């Protein structure tokens, strides 16, 4: 990974399963799940449910005057707050700690000229992206199209990913396997390659850094 400092950094069942990312384990620990779920919906799913999203811990770093760095990945790059670093594939901040569990880009040969030729984003088959094991089974919480300054089209998804096998304590208190990961995905076609960005975060990381990580994902340049 290589960092280059530059510029300024700008400041349903599926929904319930994403809510469970944060509040599911609280049920096991005796926390009032109904109260936790309402709090999470109000403070962290903002746009998806027409609520006002509260500022996350990391958002203070993304205000006016904050600097950014270009993080060069194996294939492509993203912009991140200048204090963030990648250590052994994990995105970290020296003060805030771990920001994301992993961040990577991979490519797959493609005969398409643009990702739009693969179909509409709401019917796109996630299995075609070659995601890390299990992520193609994730629930789509949000999906959007983005066009960069050169006119290249990107598809972006937020996925709530549940483990293939539920922990025993979950089986005792819930009827579905709760998500234990959120995956932020971006994909585009460039030079005969399907280029895919993946950023995986834990429930706690998502609660604290959701907006900042979405901004990073949307800066992906293949």
C-alpha positions, 0 to 999 in steps of 0.5 A: 500500500502507498499513501500520497497526501492530497486535497481536501476530504469532504465532509423490510427484512434486509433493513432489520437484518442490518439493524441486527448487526449492531443490536443482535448481540445485545439481545444475548447480553441482556440489553433492551433490544427494542430500545437499541433497535430504535436508537440504531434506526434513528442514528445510523440508517438515516437515508435508508429510512428517511431519518436524520443520521447522527454524526459518527465518531470519525465524522469530525475528521471529515469536516472543513479543513481536513486533509486526505491521502490517496491510498494506492491499492494493488489495482486502483486507489481511494481517498482516506483521512490523512491520519488513517493507515493500512496495517496488514490489510486492516484500516486503522487510525492511531487514535481511534483504532481499527476502522475496518477489518479489510480493504482490497481490490481485485479484478476479473476479465470481462468482455463488457465495455461498461458495467451497465451492460451487465444489467441494472444495479437492482438485478445485478448478480453479486455472485459475478463480482467474485467477492470474498467467501459468503459476501455474495449471500449478503442482504442488499441494504442500499445500492446506488450508481456513481459516475466519476469525472471521466464518465466511468460508471460504478455500481455501489452496494452496502451488504449485511452479511450473516455467517454461514453457520449461526452461533449456538447462542443466537439459535436459542434467542432468534429465528434467523442468522444475524449479520456479523459483517457489513461489506461496502462494495464498488464495481466498474469496468475498465480496460477489459476488467471488472474491477471490484473494491471490497471493504469489510467492517464489524458491527462496532466499526459500522456504528462508529464509521459508517459515513466515513467509510461510505465516503472512502468507498465512493472515492474508489478509482479503478 
